[in-house]
Amino acid sequence: MKTNETLGRAVPRGKKRGCLCKDGKTYSRKCCDGTLRSQGIGRITAEAAKTNMYRVEFCSDGHKHNVWSDTISLVVGNVYYLAMANAHHSGCYTVLRTTTEVGLEYSSATLYDDCTACITAN
């Protein structure tokens, strides 16, 4: 057998188990070709895509974070008190923009008129 793939030693035997096929999605006894790829079971679960992802700026000192929540959406330009899953980073933030980069998870968001009102209330 000629192949550019790495050969493995733990290939299923006895024609009772299937192997991962080259398409990466199906299993068949016909795909047990001795390659490491054919030994893999492939992905069995998929991680859910993160939603509501934002770049925010801390009101008191201007440092920035990426934040996300699966359930709470924010409005760009508004100021919120964000309670983070890691309470250490909870505070008043201005939402700068949406982002595709995962960051800190927030569990609640309280809307304020501006940073001063948020800081005074919290």
Helices and strands as residue ranges (DSSP letters): E 19-20, E 27-28, G 29-31, H 36-39, E 53-58, E 64-68, E 79-84, G 87-89, E 91-98, E 104-112, H 115-121
